[in-house]
């Protein structure tokens, strides 16, 4: 398998390959078995307090199997970023591209997003299957897409992109990665004055995730999803 080496700190949605003993204690046996079998963990959103390690999640063989864990600092071997999966275009010759709509839809998403000059990647079940070869996608899977947007995306432009992605052969759940955290493209394309931002500190409502005063206009909510096994 072609692992992409990465020297920076892993970000949410990155897939990281580790040794089982790097997850520490109190981890479900099935999760340890998955890691021991060579499956990566997914970097998730949660506080990165000093000494607590990198927040990751273990994806099981079944939909209901998700395990939140902490990876000891520096205890990762290699990773794949969502962008590297998109750049590889692994869906083009994927044996299940014709049978699983979400995998096949990646080709259409690539045409739209590459033509628009977006910095984007594939996450979720499709990203995991493309990176590992394990058939985790099913007939009802969405295509999860991450769009890196360090600069503000005009809401009118977000609406155009959202409408274009709706025409894909499978539902596309696109998330914009802003300086404040992740925002659903559908939310930013909508009419609400404030949108839900998923950050390492927990979810909150914000009028403009790109604003330097974002914390001033934010409505902080309890961090109920901060320890979620997914990003």
LUMRO-467848 format. One record per residue (C-alpha): residue number from 0; residue in one letter; x, y, z. Coordinates in steps of 0.5 Angstrom, whole numbers, plus 500, padded with zeros to 3 digits. Layout:
BEGIN
+-----+----+------+-------+-----+
:   i : aa : east : north :  up :
+-----+----+------+-------+-----+
: NUM :  A :    X :     Y :   Z :
...
+-----+----+------+-------+-----+
// end
This chain:
BEGIN
+-----+----+------+-------+-----+
:   i : aa : east : north :  up :
+-----+----+------+-------+-----+
:   0 :  X :  500 :   500 : 500 :
:   1 :  X :  502 :   507 : 498 :
:   2 :  X :  503 :   511 : 505 :
:   3 :  X :  504 :   518 : 504 :
:   4 :  X :  509 :   521 : 509 :
:   5 :  X :  507 :   527 : 513 :
:   6 :  X :  511 :   531 : 517 :
:   7 :  X :  506 :   536 : 520 :
:   8 :  X :  501 :   535 : 525 :
:   9 :  X :  496 :   531 : 523 :
:  10 :  X :  489 :   534 : 522 :
:  11 :  X :  482 :   532 : 522 :
:  12 :  X :  480 :   527 : 517 :
:  13 :  X :  487 :   524 : 516 :
:  14 :  X :  488 :   517 : 516 :
:  15 :  X :  494 :   515 : 520 :
:  16 :  X :  497 :   508 : 521 :
:  17 :  X :  500 :   506 : 528 :
:  18 :  X :  502 :   501 : 532 :
:  19 :  X :  496 :   498 : 537 :
:  20 :  X :  500 :   499 : 543 :
:  21 :  X :  500 :   507 : 541 :
:  22 :  X :  493 :   507 : 543 :
:  23 :  X :  494 :   507 : 551 :
:  24 :  X :  489 :   503 : 555 :
:  25 :  X :  482 :   502 : 556 :
:  26 :  X :  481 :   501 : 548 :
:  27 :  X :  476 :   496 : 546 :
:  28 :  X :  479 :   489 : 544 :
:  29 :  X :  475 :   489 : 537 :
:  30 :  X :  479 :   496 : 536 :
:  31 :  X :  486 :   494 : 538 :
:  32 :  X :  485 :   488 : 533 :
:  33 :  X :  483 :   493 : 527 :
:  34 :  X :  489 :   497 : 528 :
:  35 :  X :  493 :   490 : 529 :
:  36 :  X :  491 :   488 : 522 :
:  37 :  X :  494 :   494 : 519 :
:  38 :  X :  487 :   499 : 519 :
:  39 :  X :  489 :   506 : 520 :
:  40 :  X :  485 :   510 : 525 :
:  41 :  X :  482 :   517 : 523 :
:  42 :  X :  484 :   524 : 526 :
:  43 :  X :  478 :   527 : 530 :
:  44 :  X :  476 :   533 : 533 :
:  45 :  X :  477 :   534 : 540 :
:  46 :  X :  481 :   538 : 545 :
:  47 :  X :  489 :   537 : 544 :
:  48 :  X :  491 :   539 : 551 :
:  49 :  X :  498 :   538 : 552 :
:  50 :  X :  500 :   531 : 555 :
:  51 :  X :  493 :   528 : 552 :
:  52 :  X :  495 :   526 : 545 :
:  53 :  X :  492 :   526 : 539 :
:  54 :  X :  485 :   525 : 538 :
:  55 :  X :  483 :   519 : 534 :
:  56 :  X :  477 :   514 : 532 :
:  57 :  X :  477 :   507 : 530 :
:  58 :  X :  473 :   505 : 525 :
:  59 :  X :  470 :   498 : 526 :
:  60 :  X :  468 :   493 : 521 :
:  61 :  X :  460 :   494 : 522 :
:  62 :  X :  457 :   501 : 522 :
:  63 :  X :  456 :   501 : 529 :
:  64 :  X :  463 :   500 : 531 :
:  65 :  X :  466 :   507 : 533 :
:  66 :  X :  471 :   508 : 538 :
:  67 :  X :  474 :   514 : 541 :
:  68 :  X :  481 :   514 : 543 :
:  69 :  X :  488 :   518 : 544 :
:  70 :  X :  494 :   517 : 540 :
:  71 :  X :  500 :   518 : 544 :
:  72 :  X :  504 :   524 : 542 :
:  73 :  X :  509 :   522 : 536 :
:  74 :  X :  506 :   515 : 536 :
:  75 :  X :  504 :   515 : 528 :
:  76 :  X :  508 :   512 : 522 :
:  77 :  X :  505 :   514 : 516 :
:  78 :  X :  498 :   517 : 514 :
:  79 :  X :  494 :   519 : 508 :
:  80 :  X :  491 :   526 : 507 :
:  81 :  X :  484 :   527 : 504 :
:  82 :  X :  487 :   531 : 499 :
:  83 :  X :  492 :   525 : 497 :
:  84 :  X :  486 :   521 : 496 :
:  85 :  X :  483 :   526 : 491 :
:  86 :  X :  489 :   527 : 487 :
:  87 :  X :  490 :   520 : 486 :
:  88 :  X :  484 :   519 : 483 :
:  89 :  X :  483 :   512 : 486 :
:  90 :  X :  476 :   511 : 484 :
:  91 :  X :  478 :   511 : 477 :
:  92 :  X :  480 :   504 : 477 :
:  93 :  X :  476 :   502 : 483 :
:  94 :  X :  473 :   495 : 482 :
:  95 :  X :  467 :   497 : 486 :
:  96 :  X :  466 :   504 : 482 :
:  97 :  X :  460 :   501 : 478 :
:  98 :  X :  457 :   498 : 484 :
:  99 :  X :  457 :   503 : 489 :
: 100 :  X :  454 :   510 : 487 :
: 101 :  X :  458 :   514 : 492 :
: 102 :  X :  465 :   511 : 489 :
: 103 :  X :  463 :   512 : 482 :
: 104 :  X :  460 :   519 : 484 :
: 105 :  X :  467 :   521 : 486 :
: 106 :  X :  469 :   522 : 479 :
: 107 :  X :  463 :   527 : 478 :
: 108 :  X :  466 :   531 : 484 :
: 109 :  X :  473 :   531 : 482 :
: 110 :  X :  471 :   534 : 475 :
: 111 :  X :  467 :   540 : 479 :
: 112 :  X :  472 :   541 : 484 :
: 113 :  X :  478 :   541 : 480 :
: 114 :  X :  475 :   545 : 475 :
: 115 :  X :  473 :   550 : 480 :
: 116 :  X :  480 :   550 : 483 :
: 117 :  X :  478 :   548 : 490 :
: 118 :  X :  483 :   545 : 494 :
: 119 :  X :  479 :   538 : 496 :
: 120 :  X :  479 :   531 : 499 :
: 121 :  X :  475 :   525 : 500 :
: 122 :  X :  473 :   523 : 507 :
: 123 :  X :  468 :   518 : 510 :
: 124 :  X :  467 :   511 : 508 :
: 125 :  X :  469 :   512 : 501 :
: 126 :  X :  476 :   515 : 503 :
: 127 :  X :  477 :   510 : 508 :
: 128 :  X :  475 :   504 : 502 :
: 129 :  X :  480 :   508 : 497 :
: 130 :  X :  486 :   508 : 502 :
: 131 :  X :  485 :   501 : 505 :
: 132 :  X :  481 :   497 : 500 :
: 133 :  X :  477 :   495 : 505 :
: 134 :  X :  469 :   494 : 502 :
: 135 :  X :  466 :   499 : 508 :
: 136 :  X :  462 :   503 : 503 :
: 137 :  X :  454 :   500 : 502 :
: 138 :  X :  449 :   502 : 497 :
: 139 :  X :  446 :   508 : 501 :
: 140 :  X :  453 :   511 : 503 :
: 141 :  X :  454 :   518 : 502 :
: 142 :  X :  460 :   521 : 498 :
: 143 :  X :  464 :   525 : 504 :
: 144 :  X :  468 :   531 : 501 :
: 145 :  X :  472 :   536 : 505 :
: 146 :  X :  474 :   543 : 502 :
: 147 :  X :  480 :   547 : 504 :
: 148 :  X :  478 :   554 : 505 :
: 149 :  X :  483 :   558 : 508 :
: 150 :  X :  480 :   565 : 505 :
: 151 :  X :  472 :   566 : 505 :
: 152 :  X :  468 :   563 : 501 :
: 153 :  X :  462 :   568 : 498 :
: 154 :  X :  455 :   565 : 500 :
: 155 :  X :  453 :   565 : 493 :
: 156 :  X :  459 :   561 : 490 :
: 157 :  X :  457 :   556 : 496 :
: 158 :  X :  450 :   556 : 493 :
: 159 :  X :  452 :   555 : 486 :
: 160 :  X :  457 :   549 : 488 :
: 161 :  X :  452 :   546 : 493 :
: 162 :  X :  447 :   546 : 487 :
: 163 :  X :  452 :   543 : 482 :
: 164 :  X :  454 :   537 : 487 :
: 165 :  X :  447 :   535 : 488 :
: 166 :  X :  447 :   533 : 481 :
: 167 :  X :  452 :   527 : 482 :
: 168 :  X :  450 :   520 : 482 :
: 169 :  X :  450 :   519 : 490 :
: 170 :  X :  449 :   524 : 495 :
: 171 :  X :  455 :   528 : 497 :
: 172 :  X :  456 :   531 : 504 :
: 173 :  X :  461 :   537 : 503 :
: 174 :  X :  464 :   540 : 509 :
: 175 :  X :  468 :   547 : 508 :
: 176 :  X :  474 :   547 : 513 :
: 177 :  X :  475 :   554 : 515 :
: 178 :  X :  480 :   557 : 520 :
: 179 :  X :  475 :   556 : 525 :
: 180 :  X :  473 :   549 : 524 :
: 181 :  X :  469 :   545 : 519 :
: 182 :  X :  462 :   548 : 516 :
: 183 :  X :  457 :   544 : 512 :
: 184 :  X :  457 :   547 : 505 :
: 185 :  X :  449 :   546 : 505 :
: 186 :  X :  449 :   550 : 512 :
: 187 :  X :  454 :   556 : 509 :
: 188 :  X :  450 :   556 : 502 :
: 189 :  X :  443 :   557 : 506 :
: 190 :  X :  440 :   563 : 509 :
: 191 :  X :  441 :   562 : 516 :
: 192 :  X :  445 :   568 : 519 :
: 193 :  X :  449 :   563 : 523 :
: 194 :  X :  452 :   557 : 522 :
: 195 :  X :  454 :   551 : 526 :
: 196 :  X :  462 :   550 : 526 :
: 197 :  X :  465 :   544 : 529 :
: 198 :  X :  472 :   545 : 532 :
: 199 :  X :  477 :   542 : 536 :
: 200 :  X :  474 :   545 : 542 :
: 201 :  X :  467 :   543 : 541 :
: 202 :  X :  461 :   546 : 536 :
: 203 :  X :  458 :   553 : 536 :
: 204 :  X :  454 :   558 : 532 :
: 205 :  X :  458 :   563 : 528 :
: 206 :  X :  456 :   568 : 523 :
: 207 :  X :  463 :   568 : 519 :
: 208 :  X :  468 :   563 : 521 :
: 209 :  X :  473 :   567 : 517 :
: 210 :  X :  472 :   573 : 521 :
: 211 :  X :  478 :   575 : 526 :
: 212 :  X :  473 :   576 : 531 :
: 213 :  X :  469 :   569 : 530 :
: 214 :  X :  470 :   568 : 537 :
: 215 :  X :  466 :   574 : 539 :
: 216 :  X :  460 :   573 : 535 :
: 217 :  X :  460 :   565 : 537 :
: 218 :  X :  454 :   562 : 541 :
: 219 :  X :  458 :   557 : 544 :
: 220 :  X :  455 :   550 : 545 :
: 221 :  X :  456 :   544 : 550 :
: 222 :  X :  462 :   540 : 547 :
: 223 :  X :  457 :   534 : 546 :
: 224 :  X :  461 :   532 : 540 :
: 225 :  X :  468 :   534 : 542 :
: 226 :  X :  469 :   526 : 544 :
: 227 :  X :  466 :   523 : 538 :
: 228 :  X :  470 :   518 : 534 :
: 229 :  X :  469 :   521 : 528 :
: 230 :  X :  471 :   528 : 525 :
+-----+----+------+-------+-----+
// end
